[in-house]
């Protein structure tokens, strides 16, 4: 299951968001069910990060989101971002960050 998170950093929080994402990657890589993660900067907007995940299945992603590490990622995005869009699956439209919060709570409907 693919997950794409597009995060536009607040003007004053770019470096902090970047460092936080980089610090979380090694921890996330150890999570059961994760196949791949990458962080890239948008070529058109330097203040936008694209975080790509590939999970074995939705259950693995939900387990991660419910973990302390998942909370850290969502919290950092919430505090340090100006705007966030999420795509769960490769054929879905972009949604708001609330879709990940709903998945965390078990109320996400795809």
Biopython code that builds the backbone (N, CA, C, O; Angstrom):
import numpy as np
from Bio.PDB.StructureBuilder import StructureBuilder

atoms = [
    (1, "UNK", "N", (0.839, -1.174, 0.000)),
    (1, "UNK", "CA", (0.000, 0.000, 0.000)),
    (1, "UNK", "C", (0.885, 1.239, 0.000)),
    (1, "UNK", "O", (1.753, 1.402, 0.857)),
    (2, "UNK", "N", (0.650, 2.097, -0.967)),
    (2, "UNK", "CA", (1.440, 3.323, -1.074)),
    (2, "UNK", "C", (0.791, 4.456, -0.285)),
    (2, "UNK", "O", (-0.432, 4.574, -0.210)),
    (3, "UNK", "N", (1.654, 5.284, 0.300)),
    (3, "UNK", "CA", (1.217, 6.475, 1.014)),
    (3, "UNK", "C", (2.144, 7.606, 0.596)),
    (3, "UNK", "O", (3.367, 7.481, 0.666)),
    (4, "UNK", "N", (1.553, 8.703, 0.163)),
    (4, "UNK", "CA", (2.311, 9.899, -0.184)),
    (4, "UNK", "C", (1.827, 11.035, 0.704)),
    (4, "UNK", "O", (0.629, 11.301, 0.795)),
    (5, "UNK", "N", (2.769, 11.697, 1.354)),
    (5, "UNK", "CA", (2.440, 12.864, 2.168)),
    (5, "UNK", "C", (3.185, 14.055, 1.573)),
    (5, "UNK", "O", (4.414, 14.055, 1.491)),
    (6, "UNK", "N", (2.439, 15.054, 1.166)),
    (6, "UNK", "CA", (3.014, 16.293, 0.627)),
    (6, "UNK", "C", (2.887, 17.349, 1.711)),
    (6, "UNK", "O", (1.781, 17.724, 2.100)),
    (7, "UNK", "N", (4.029, 17.829, 2.198)),
    (7, "UNK", "CA", (4.053, 18.754, 3.331)),
    (7, "UNK", "C", (4.705, 20.065, 2.931)),
    (7, "UNK", "O", (5.865, 20.089, 2.519)),
    (8, "UNK", "N", (3.962, 21.151, 3.052)),
    (8, "UNK", "CA", (4.538, 22.489, 2.833)),
    (8, "UNK", "C", (4.877, 23.047, 4.209)),
    (8, "UNK", "O", (3.997, 23.251, 5.046)),
    (9, "UNK", "N", (6.156, 23.287, 4.427)),
    (9, "UNK", "CA", (6.625, 23.783, 5.716)),
    (9, "UNK", "C", (6.186, 25.225, 5.939)),
    (9, "UNK", "O", (6.070, 26.008, 4.997)),
    (10, "UNK", "N", (5.946, 25.558, 7.197)),
    (10, "UNK", "CA", (5.748, 26.961, 7.547)),
    (10, "UNK", "C", (7.056, 27.674, 7.245)),
    (10, "UNK", "O", (8.131, 27.085, 7.352)),
    (11, "UNK", "N", (6.964, 28.930, 6.870)),
    (11, "UNK", "CA", (8.158, 29.697, 6.493)),
    (11, "UNK", "C", (9.244, 29.647, 7.571)),
    (11, "UNK", "O", (10.431, 29.560, 7.258)),
    (12, "UNK", "N", (8.836, 29.701, 8.822)),
    (12, "UNK", "CA", (9.797, 29.721, 9.931)),
    (12, "UNK", "C", (10.209, 28.330, 10.393)),
    (12, "UNK", "O", (11.063, 28.203, 11.270)),
    (13, "UNK", "N", (9.622, 27.288, 9.822)),
    (13, "UNK", "CA", (9.854, 25.933, 10.320)),
    (13, "UNK", "C", (10.483, 24.988, 9.309)),
    (13, "UNK", "O", (10.555, 23.785, 9.558)),
    (14, "UNK", "N", (10.939, 25.505, 8.175)),
    (14, "UNK", "CA", (11.470, 24.634, 7.133)),
    (14, "UNK", "C", (12.578, 23.722, 7.643)),
    (14, "UNK", "O", (12.500, 22.501, 7.503)),
    (15, "UNK", "N", (13.607, 24.318, 8.234)),
    (15, "UNK", "CA", (14.768, 23.535, 8.685)),
    (15, "UNK", "C", (14.368, 22.542, 9.773)),
    (15, "UNK", "O", (14.837, 21.404, 9.779)),
    (16, "UNK", "N", (13.517, 22.964, 10.678)),
    (16, "UNK", "CA", (13.078, 22.089, 11.762)),
    (16, "UNK", "C", (12.276, 20.903, 11.228)),
    (16, "UNK", "O", (12.451, 19.775, 11.687)),
    (17, "UNK", "N", (11.407, 21.157, 10.268)),
    (17, "UNK", "CA", (10.634, 20.070, 9.670)),
    (17, "UNK", "C", (11.558, 19.098, 8.948)),
    (17, "UNK", "O", (11.424, 17.882, 9.087)),
    (18, "UNK", "N", (12.493, 19.640, 8.177)),
    (18, "UNK", "CA", (13.437, 18.802, 7.443)),
    (18, "UNK", "C", (14.249, 17.922, 8.398)),
    (18, "UNK", "O", (14.376, 16.719, 8.167)),
    (19, "UNK", "N", (14.789, 18.497, 9.448)),
    (19, "UNK", "CA", (15.576, 17.735, 10.417)),
    (19, "UNK", "C", (14.727, 16.693, 11.139)),
    (19, "UNK", "O", (15.199, 15.590, 11.415)),
    (20, "UNK", "N", (13.494, 17.031, 11.442)),
    (20, "UNK", "CA", (12.597, 16.088, 12.108)),
    (20, "UNK", "C", (12.297, 14.900, 11.204)),
    (20, "UNK", "O", (12.345, 13.751, 11.643)),
    (21, "UNK", "N", (11.988, 15.179, 9.949)),
    (21, "UNK", "CA", (11.710, 14.085, 9.003)),
    (21, "UNK", "C", (12.931, 13.183, 8.851)),
    (21, "UNK", "O", (12.809, 11.959, 8.861)),
    (22, "UNK", "N", (14.101, 13.787, 8.713)),
    (22, "UNK", "CA", (15.330, 12.989, 8.583)),
    (22, "UNK", "C", (15.585, 12.143, 9.825)),
    (22, "UNK", "O", (16.042, 11.005, 9.715)),
    (23, "UNK", "N", (15.296, 12.686, 11.004)),
    (23, "UNK", "CA", (15.504, 11.947, 12.247)),
    (23, "UNK", "C", (14.526, 10.781, 12.378)),
    (23, "UNK", "O", (14.857, 9.760, 12.981)),
    (24, "UNK", "N", (13.331, 10.925, 11.821)),
    (24, "UNK", "CA", (12.319, 9.868, 11.932)),
    (24, "UNK", "C", (12.550, 8.712, 10.959)),
    (24, "UNK", "O", (12.114, 7.591, 11.222)),
    (25, "UNK", "N", (13.226, 8.965, 9.847)),
    (25, "UNK", "CA", (13.398, 7.932, 8.813)),
    (25, "UNK", "C", (14.036, 6.647, 9.337)),
    (25, "UNK", "O", (13.496, 5.573, 9.074)),
    (26, "UNK", "N", (15.163, 6.695, 10.070)),
    (26, "UNK", "CA", (15.755, 5.434, 10.537)),
    (26, "UNK", "C", (14.828, 4.628, 11.448)),
    (26, "UNK", "O", (14.834, 3.397, 11.419)),
    (27, "UNK", "N", (14.041, 5.326, 12.247)),
    (27, "UNK", "CA", (13.089, 4.655, 13.135)),
    (27, "UNK", "C", (11.966, 4.019, 12.319)),
    (27, "UNK", "O", (11.577, 2.879, 12.569)),
    (28, "UNK", "N", (11.453, 4.763, 11.346)),
    (28, "UNK", "CA", (10.365, 4.266, 10.507)),
    (28, "UNK", "C", (10.823, 3.056, 9.701)),
    (28, "UNK", "O", (10.061, 2.107, 9.520)),
    (29, "UNK", "N", (12.058, 3.085, 9.219)),
    (29, "UNK", "CA", (12.580, 1.974, 8.401)),
    (29, "UNK", "C", (12.556, 0.642, 9.141)),
    (29, "UNK", "O", (12.520, -0.414, 8.510)),
    (30, "UNK", "N", (12.575, 0.677, 10.458)),
    (30, "UNK", "CA", (12.582, -0.548, 11.270)),
    (30, "UNK", "C", (11.183, -1.121, 11.484)),
    (30, "UNK", "O", (11.044, -2.210, 12.041)),
    (31, "UNK", "N", (10.159, -0.412, 11.056)),
    (31, "UNK", "CA", (8.791, -0.837, 11.326)),
    (31, "UNK", "C", (8.406, -2.051, 10.482)),
    (31, "UNK", "O", (8.708, -2.141, 9.292)),
    (32, "UNK", "N", (7.742, -2.957, 11.139)),
    (32, "UNK", "CA", (7.274, -4.164, 10.466)),
    (32, "UNK", "C", (6.261, -3.779, 9.380)),
    (32, "UNK", "O", (5.334, -3.005, 9.619)),
    (33, "UNK", "N", (6.459, -4.330, 8.204)),
    (33, "UNK", "CA", (5.534, -4.080, 7.106)),
    (33, "UNK", "C", (5.945, -2.955, 6.176)),
    (33, "UNK", "O", (5.329, -2.760, 5.128)),
    (34, "UNK", "N", (6.991, -2.202, 6.551)),
    (34, "UNK", "CA", (7.450, -1.129, 5.673)),
    (34, "UNK", "C", (8.390, -1.703, 4.623)),
    (34, "UNK", "O", (9.358, -2.391, 4.949)),
    (35, "UNK", "N", (8.101, -1.418, 3.381)),
    (35, "UNK", "CA", (8.971, -1.855, 2.291)),
    (35, "UNK", "C", (9.929, -0.756, 1.871)),
    (35, "UNK", "O", (11.087, -1.019, 1.544)),
    (36, "UNK", "N", (9.433, 0.501, 1.880)),
    (36, "UNK", "CA", (10.255, 1.600, 1.363)),
    (36, "UNK", "C", (9.764, 2.927, 1.923)),
    (36, "UNK", "O", (8.570, 3.118, 2.155)),
    (37, "UNK", "N", (10.712, 3.843, 2.136)),
    (37, "UNK", "CA", (10.392, 5.222, 2.498)),
    (37, "UNK", "C", (11.418, 6.127, 1.829)),
    (37, "UNK", "O", (12.601, 5.793, 1.756)),
    (38, "UNK", "N", (10.960, 7.264, 1.347)),
    (38, "UNK", "CA", (11.882, 8.258, 0.799)),
    (38, "UNK", "C", (11.309, 9.649, 1.041)),
    (38, "UNK", "O", (10.096, 9.850, 1.086)),
    (39, "UNK", "N", (12.225, 10.599, 1.194)),
    (39, "UNK", "CA", (11.846, 12.000, 1.373)),
    (39, "UNK", "C", (12.509, 12.793, 0.254)),
    (39, "UNK", "O", (13.718, 12.699, 0.041)),
    (40, "UNK", "N", (11.714, 13.561, -0.445)),
    (40, "UNK", "CA", (12.210, 14.376, -1.547)),
    (40, "UNK", "C", (11.668, 15.786, -1.417)),
    (40, "UNK", "O", (10.617, 16.009, -0.816)),
    (41, "UNK", "N", (12.397, 16.737, -1.987)),
    (41, "UNK", "CA", (11.893, 18.113, -2.065)),
    (41, "UNK", "C", (11.246, 18.302, -3.418)),
    (41, "UNK", "O", (11.731, 17.793, -4.429)),
    (42, "UNK", "N", (10.159, 19.032, -3.431)),
    (42, "UNK", "CA", (9.453, 19.333, -4.666)),
    (42, "UNK", "C", (10.350, 20.198, -5.548)),
    (42, "UNK", "O", (10.955, 21.156, -5.068)),
    (43, "UNK", "N", (10.435, 19.869, -6.814)),
    (43, "UNK", "CA", (11.296, 20.620, -7.729)),
    (43, "UNK", "C", (10.738, 22.005, -8.051)),
    (43, "UNK", "O", (11.482, 22.889, -8.477)),
    (44, "UNK", "N", (9.448, 22.196, -7.853)),
    (44, "UNK", "CA", (8.820, 23.485, -8.156)),
    (44, "UNK", "C", (8.709, 24.397, -6.943)),
    (44, "UNK", "O", (8.619, 25.617, -7.088)),
    (45, "UNK", "N", (8.716, 23.811, -5.744)),
    (45, "UNK", "CA", (8.561, 24.582, -4.517)),
    (45, "UNK", "C", (9.492, 24.005, -3.462)),
    (45, "UNK", "O", (9.228, 22.930, -2.923)),
    (46, "UNK", "N", (10.572, 24.703, -3.163)),
    (46, "UNK", "CA", (11.579, 24.218, -2.223)),
    (46, "UNK", "C", (11.071, 24.030, -0.801)),
    (46, "UNK", "O", (11.714, 23.350, -0.001)),
    (47, "UNK", "N", (9.942, 24.615, -0.479)),
    (47, "UNK", "CA", (9.411, 24.489, 0.873)),
    (47, "UNK", "C", (8.481, 23.291, 1.022)),
    (47, "UNK", "O", (7.879, 23.100, 2.078)),
    (48, "UNK", "N", (8.362, 22.486, -0.027)),
    (48, "UNK", "CA", (7.473, 21.319, -0.004)),
    (48, "UNK", "C", (8.309, 20.046, 0.007)),
    (48, "UNK", "O", (9.229, 19.876, -0.793)),
    (49, "UNK", "N", (7.969, 19.165, 0.928)),
    (49, "UNK", "CA", (8.572, 17.839, 1.001)),
    (49, "UNK", "C", (7.553, 16.811, 0.551)),
    (49, "UNK", "O", (6.362, 16.935, 0.837)),
    (50, "UNK", "N", (8.021, 15.808, -0.146)),
    (50, "UNK", "CA", (7.196, 14.669, -0.534)),
    (50, "UNK", "C", (7.758, 13.453, 0.182)),
    (50, "UNK", "O", (8.910, 13.074, -0.027)),
    (51, "UNK", "N", (6.947, 12.853, 1.014)),
    (51, "UNK", "CA", (7.359, 11.665, 1.755)),
    (51, "UNK", "C", (6.585, 10.489, 1.183)),
    (51, "UNK", "O", (5.356, 10.449, 1.243)),
    (52, "UNK", "N", (7.321, 9.528, 0.626)),
    (52, "UNK", "CA", (6.714, 8.346, 0.011)),
    (52, "UNK", "C", (6.962, 7.128, 0.890)),
    (52, "UNK", "O", (8.087, 6.873, 1.321)),
    (53, "UNK", "N", (5.902, 6.386, 1.145)),
    (53, "UNK", "CA", (5.988, 5.134, 1.886)),
    (53, "UNK", "C", (5.413, 4.026, 1.023)),
    (53, "UNK", "O", (4.520, 4.257, 0.208)),
    (54, "UNK", "N", (5.925, 2.839, 1.206)),
    (54, "UNK", "CA", (5.292, 1.657, 0.643)),
    (54, "UNK", "C", (5.205, 0.626, 1.763)),
    (54, "UNK", "O", (6.218, 0.185, 2.307)),
    (55, "UNK", "N", (3.978, 0.257, 2.090)),
    (55, "UNK", "CA", (3.710, -0.700, 3.170)),
    (55, "UNK", "C", (3.200, -2.009, 2.576)),
    (55, "UNK", "O", (2.646, -2.032, 1.477)),
    (56, "UNK", "N", (3.394, -3.093, 3.315)),
    (56, "UNK", "CA", (2.891, -4.397, 2.874)),
    (56, "UNK", "C", (1.378, -4.359, 2.652)),
    (56, "UNK", "O", (0.858, -4.900, 1.677)),
    (57, "UNK", "N", (0.687, -3.698, 3.595)),
    (57, "UNK", "CA", (-0.770, -3.656, 3.538)),
    (57, "UNK", "C", (-1.283, -2.529, 4.433)),
    (57, "UNK", "O", (-0.509, -1.888, 5.144)),
    (58, "UNK", "N", (-2.574, -2.297, 4.392)),
    (58, "UNK", "CA", (-3.175, -1.222, 5.187)),
    (58, "UNK", "C", (-3.012, -1.486, 6.681)),
    (58, "UNK", "O", (-2.821, -0.549, 7.456)),
    (59, "UNK", "N", (-3.082, -2.734, 7.086)),
    (59, "UNK", "CA", (-2.941, -3.067, 8.504)),
    (59, "UNK", "C", (-1.577, -2.622, 9.045)),
    (59, "UNK", "O", (-1.497, -2.105, 10.160)),
    (60, "UNK", "N", (-0.506, -2.819, 8.268)),
    (60, "UNK", "CA", (0.839, -2.389, 8.690)),
    (60, "UNK", "C", (0.901, -0.870, 8.834)),
    (60, "UNK", "O", (1.479, -0.354, 9.790)),
    (61, "UNK", "N", (0.306, -0.163, 7.887)),
    (61, "UNK", "CA", (0.268, 1.293, 7.947)),
    (61, "UNK", "C", (-0.522, 1.755, 9.171)),
    (61, "UNK", "O", (-0.072, 2.641, 9.897)),
    (62, "UNK", "N", (-1.675, 1.172, 9.403)),
    (62, "UNK", "CA", (-2.489, 1.559, 10.556)),
    (62, "UNK", "C", (-1.754, 1.286, 11.864)),
    (62, "UNK", "O", (-1.815, 2.096, 12.790)),
    (63, "UNK", "N", (-1.066, 0.161, 11.947)),
    (63, "UNK", "CA", (-0.296, -0.164, 13.151)),
    (63, "UNK", "C", (0.777, 0.900, 13.393)),
    (63, "UNK", "O", (0.970, 1.340, 14.526)),
    (64, "UNK", "N", (1.470, 1.311, 12.335)),
    (64, "UNK", "CA", (2.471, 2.362, 12.463)),
    (64, "UNK", "C", (1.838, 3.671, 12.936)),
    (64, "UNK", "O", (2.357, 4.314, 13.848)),
    (65, "UNK", "N", (0.733, 4.065, 12.329)),
    (65, "UNK", "CA", (0.092, 5.335, 12.690)),
    (65, "UNK", "C", (-0.356, 5.348, 14.146)),
    (65, "UNK", "O", (-0.396, 6.410, 14.769)),
    (66, "UNK", "N", (-0.690, 4.191, 14.694)),
    (66, "UNK", "CA", (-1.127, 4.104, 16.093)),
    (66, "UNK", "C", (0.044, 4.057, 17.066)),
    (66, "UNK", "O", (-0.151, 4.199, 18.273)),
    (67, "UNK", "N", (1.257, 3.860, 16.558)),
    (67, "UNK", "CA", (2.437, 3.760, 17.421)),
    (67, "UNK", "C", (2.895, 5.156, 17.864)),
    (67, "UNK", "O", (2.444, 6.172, 17.335)),
    (68, "UNK", "N", (3.793, 5.176, 18.840)),
    (68, "UNK", "CA", (4.379, 6.450, 19.286)),
    (68, "UNK", "C", (5.127, 7.128, 18.144)),
    (68, "UNK", "O", (5.108, 8.353, 18.025)),
    (69, "UNK", "N", (5.782, 6.336, 17.309)),
    (69, "UNK", "CA", (6.511, 6.902, 16.174)),
    (69, "UNK", "C", (5.556, 7.531, 15.162)),
    (69, "UNK", "O", (5.852, 8.584, 14.597)),
    (70, "UNK", "N", (4.430, 6.896, 14.936)),
    (70, "UNK", "CA", (3.419, 7.466, 14.050)),
    (70, "UNK", "C", (2.867, 8.759, 14.616)),
    (70, "UNK", "O", (2.617, 9.715, 13.882)),
    (71, "UNK", "N", (2.677, 8.782, 15.930)),
    (71, "UNK", "CA", (2.224, 10.009, 16.594)),
    (71, "UNK", "C", (3.244, 11.125, 16.432)),
    (71, "UNK", "O", (2.876, 12.282, 16.232)),
    (72, "UNK", "N", (4.529, 10.780, 16.519)),
    (72, "UNK", "CA", (5.584, 11.779, 16.362)),
    (72, "UNK", "C", (5.558, 12.377, 14.956)),
    (72, "UNK", "O", (5.686, 13.590, 14.789)),
    (73, "UNK", "N", (5.391, 11.522, 13.951)),
    (73, "UNK", "CA", (5.333, 12.012, 12.574)),
    (73, "UNK", "C", (4.127, 12.924, 12.374)),
    (73, "UNK", "O", (4.268, 14.031, 11.854)),
    (74, "UNK", "N", (2.954, 12.475, 12.779)),
    (74, "UNK", "CA", (1.745, 13.282, 12.601)),
    (74, "UNK", "C", (1.829, 14.584, 13.394)),
    (74, "UNK", "O", (1.400, 15.634, 12.914)),
    (75, "UNK", "N", (2.380, 14.519, 14.608)),
    (75, "UNK", "CA", (2.521, 15.720, 15.424)),
    (75, "UNK", "C", (3.459, 16.727, 14.799)),
    (75, "UNK", "O", (3.169, 17.924, 14.781)),
    (76, "UNK", "N", (4.592, 16.250, 14.283)),
    (76, "UNK", "CA", (5.557, 17.148, 13.636)),
    (76, "UNK", "C", (4.932, 17.812, 12.419)),
    (76, "UNK", "O", (5.105, 19.011, 12.200)),
    (77, "UNK", "N", (4.214, 17.041, 11.638)),
    (77, "UNK", "CA", (3.563, 17.601, 10.452)),
    (77, "UNK", "C", (2.527, 18.643, 10.855)),
    (77, "UNK", "O", (2.436, 19.711, 10.249)),
    (78, "UNK", "N", (1.753, 18.324, 11.878)),
    (78, "UNK", "CA", (0.708, 19.248, 12.313)),
    (78, "UNK", "C", (1.297, 20.571, 12.811)),
    (78, "UNK", "O", (0.771, 21.640, 12.500)),
    (79, "UNK", "N", (2.371, 20.503, 13.572)),
    (79, "UNK", "CA", (2.953, 21.700, 14.173)),
    (79, "UNK", "C", (3.795, 22.513, 13.183)),
    (79, "UNK", "O", (3.792, 23.743, 13.225)),
    (80, "UNK", "N", (4.513, 21.822, 12.296)),
    (80, "UNK", "CA", (5.516, 22.494, 11.469)),
    (80, "UNK", "C", (5.079, 22.771, 10.039)),
    (80, "UNK", "O", (5.809, 23.410, 9.281)),
    (81, "UNK", "N", (3.900, 22.300, 9.664)),
    (81, "UNK", "CA", (3.495, 22.488, 8.274)),
    (81, "UNK", "C", (2.443, 23.578, 8.130)),
    (81, "UNK", "O", (1.639, 23.837, 9.025)),
    (82, "UNK", "N", (2.489, 24.195, 6.975)),
    (82, "UNK", "CA", (1.482, 25.187, 6.599)),
    (82, "UNK", "C", (0.311, 24.493, 5.924)),
    (82, "UNK", "O", (-0.846, 24.863, 6.122)),
    (83, "UNK", "N", (0.630, 23.479, 5.121)),
    (83, "UNK", "CA", (-0.388, 22.762, 4.364)),
    (83, "UNK", "C", (0.100, 21.338, 4.126)),
    (83, "UNK", "O", (1.274, 21.113, 3.832)),
    (84, "UNK", "N", (-0.820, 20.378, 4.256)),
    (84, "UNK", "CA", (-0.456, 18.975, 4.056)),
    (84, "UNK", "C", (-1.530, 18.288, 3.231)),
    (84, "UNK", "O", (-2.726, 18.467, 3.462)),
    (85, "UNK", "N", (-1.079, 17.498, 2.263)),
    (85, "UNK", "CA", (-1.977, 16.669, 1.467)),
    (85, "UNK", "C", (-1.484, 15.228, 1.557)),
    (85, "UNK", "O", (-0.288, 14.974, 1.697)),
    (86, "UNK", "N", (-2.418, 14.300, 1.475)),
    (86, "UNK", "CA", (-2.120, 12.887, 1.638)),
    (86, "UNK", "C", (-2.788, 12.090, 0.526)),
    (86, "UNK", "O", (-3.926, 12.363, 0.144)),
    (87, "UNK", "N", (-2.063, 11.101, 0.014)),
    (87, "UNK", "CA", (-2.671, 10.144, -0.929)),
    (87, "UNK", "C", (-2.423, 8.753, -0.372)),
    (87, "UNK", "O", (-1.279, 8.338, -0.186)),
    (88, "UNK", "N", (-3.500, 8.044, -0.111)),
    (88, "UNK", "CA", (-3.412, 6.672, 0.382)),
    (88, "UNK", "C", (-3.777, 5.766, -0.784)),
    (88, "UNK", "O", (-4.925, 5.741, -1.228)),
    (89, "UNK", "N", (-2.789, 5.020, -1.277)),
    (89, "UNK", "CA", (-2.980, 4.230, -2.485)),
    (89, "UNK", "C", (-2.497, 5.037, -3.679)),
    (89, "UNK", "O", (-2.404, 6.262, -3.602)),
    (90, "UNK", "N", (-2.190, 4.369, -4.769)),
    (90, "UNK", "CA", (-1.622, 5.091, -5.909)),
    (90, "UNK", "C", (-2.659, 5.589, -6.901)),
    (90, "UNK", "O", (-2.316, 6.318, -7.832)),
    (91, "UNK", "N", (-3.897, 5.217, -6.727)),
    (91, "UNK", "CA", (-4.924, 5.632, -7.681)),
    (91, "UNK", "C", (-5.993, 6.518, -7.042)),
    (91, "UNK", "O", (-7.075, 6.697, -7.601)),
    (92, "UNK", "N", (-5.685, 7.065, -5.877)),
    (92, "UNK", "CA", (-6.643, 7.896, -5.144)),
    (92, "UNK", "C", (-6.283, 9.372, -5.280)),
    (92, "UNK", "O", (-5.130, 9.708, -5.551)),
    (93, "UNK", "N", (-7.264, 10.252, -5.092)),
    (93, "UNK", "CA", (-6.958, 11.691, -5.102)),
    (93, "UNK", "C", (-6.281, 12.100, -3.789)),
    (93, "UNK", "O", (-6.328, 11.369, -2.799)),
    (94, "UNK", "N", (-5.660, 13.264, -3.797)),
    (94, "UNK", "CA", (-5.054, 13.807, -2.582)),
    (94, "UNK", "C", (-6.170, 14.200, -1.613)),
    (94, "UNK", "O", (-7.225, 14.690, -2.016)),
    (95, "UNK", "N", (-5.908, 13.971, -0.332)),
    (95, "UNK", "CA", (-6.860, 14.298, 0.732)),
    (95, "UNK", "C", (-6.127, 15.120, 1.781)),
    (95, "UNK", "O", (-4.928, 15.373, 1.662)),
    (96, "UNK", "N", (-6.851, 15.528, 2.797)),
    (96, "UNK", "CA", (-6.233, 16.242, 3.912)),
    (96, "UNK", "C", (-5.600, 15.276, 4.894)),
    (96, "UNK", "O", (-5.789, 14.064, 4.800)),
    (97, "UNK", "N", (-4.853, 15.820, 5.831)),
    (97, "UNK", "CA", (-4.166, 15.020, 6.845)),
    (97, "UNK", "C", (-5.164, 14.268, 7.716)),
    (97, "UNK", "O", (-4.805, 13.284, 8.364)),
    (98, "UNK", "N", (-6.401, 14.720, 7.736)),
    (98, "UNK", "CA", (-7.421, 14.045, 8.550)),
    (98, "UNK", "C", (-7.615, 12.590, 8.128)),
    (98, "UNK", "O", (-8.052, 11.771, 8.936)),
    (99, "UNK", "N", (-7.299, 12.255, 6.876)),
    (99, "UNK", "CA", (-7.440, 10.866, 6.438)),
    (99, "UNK", "C", (-6.480, 9.966, 7.213)),
    (99, "UNK", "O", (-6.832, 8.828, 7.527)),
    (100, "UNK", "N", (-5.276, 10.447, 7.528)),
    (100, "UNK", "CA", (-4.341, 9.650, 8.335)),
    (100, "UNK", "C", (-4.802, 9.582, 9.787)),
    (100, "UNK", "O", (-4.657, 8.549, 10.441)),
    (101, "UNK", "N", (-5.353, 10.678, 10.286)),
    (101, "UNK", "CA", (-5.879, 10.672, 11.647)),
    (101, "UNK", "C", (-7.053, 9.696, 11.748)),
    (101, "UNK", "O", (-7.189, 8.980, 12.740)),
    (102, "UNK", "N", (-7.903, 9.674, 10.709)),
    (102, "UNK", "CA", (-9.011, 8.723, 10.692)),
    (102, "UNK", "C", (-8.512, 7.284, 10.624)),
    (102, "UNK", "O", (-9.066, 6.399, 11.276)),
    (103, "UNK", "N", (-7.463, 7.050, 9.833)),
    (103, "UNK", "CA", (-6.893, 5.715, 9.740)),
    (103, "UNK", "C", (-6.330, 5.294, 11.097)),
    (103, "UNK", "O", (-6.470, 4.143, 11.510)),
    (104, "UNK", "N", (-5.705, 6.226, 11.769)),
    (104, "UNK", "CA", (-5.147, 5.967, 13.101)),
    (104, "UNK", "C", (-6.241, 5.565, 14.083)),
    (104, "UNK", "O", (-6.044, 4.701, 14.936)),
    (105, "UNK", "N", (-7.396, 6.208, 13.944)),
    (105, "UNK", "CA", (-8.519, 5.932, 14.855)),
    (105, "UNK", "C", (-9.387, 4.770, 14.391)),
    (105, "UNK", "O", (-10.320, 4.371, 15.088)),
    (106, "UNK", "N", (-9.083, 4.226, 13.215)),
    (106, "UNK", "CA", (-9.856, 3.101, 12.701)),
    (106, "UNK", "C", (-11.148, 3.500, 12.038)),
    (106, "UNK", "O", (-12.029, 2.661, 11.853)),
    (107, "UNK", "N", (-11.288, 4.781, 11.669)),
    (107, "UNK", "CA", (-12.528, 5.242, 11.035)),
    (107, "UNK", "C", (-12.340, 5.638, 9.583)),
    (107, "UNK", "O", (-13.235, 6.233, 8.983)),
    (108, "UNK", "N", (-11.169, 5.312, 9.000)),
    (108, "UNK", "CA", (-10.903, 5.671, 7.604)),
    (108, "UNK", "C", (-11.694, 4.769, 6.672)),
    (108, "UNK", "O", (-11.707, 3.548, 6.828)),
    (109, "UNK", "N", (-12.349, 5.383, 5.709)),
    (109, "UNK", "CA", (-13.110, 4.640, 4.690)),
    (109, "UNK", "C", (-12.524, 4.969, 3.341)),
    (109, "UNK", "O", (-12.451, 6.133, 2.948)),
    (110, "UNK", "N", (-12.104, 3.928, 2.628)),
    (110, "UNK", "CA", (-11.495, 4.150, 1.301)),
    (110, "UNK", "C", (-12.416, 3.722, 0.201)),
    (110, "UNK", "O", (-12.069, 3.836, -0.975)),
]
sb = StructureBuilder()
sb.init_structure("model")
sb.init_model(0)
sb.init_chain("A")
sb.init_seg("    ")
for serial, (resi, resn, name, xyz) in enumerate(atoms, 1):
    if name == "N":
        sb.init_residue(resn, " ", resi, " ")
    sb.init_atom(name, np.array(xyz, "f"), 0.0, 1.0, " ", f" {name:<3s}", serial, name[0])
structure = sb.get_structure()
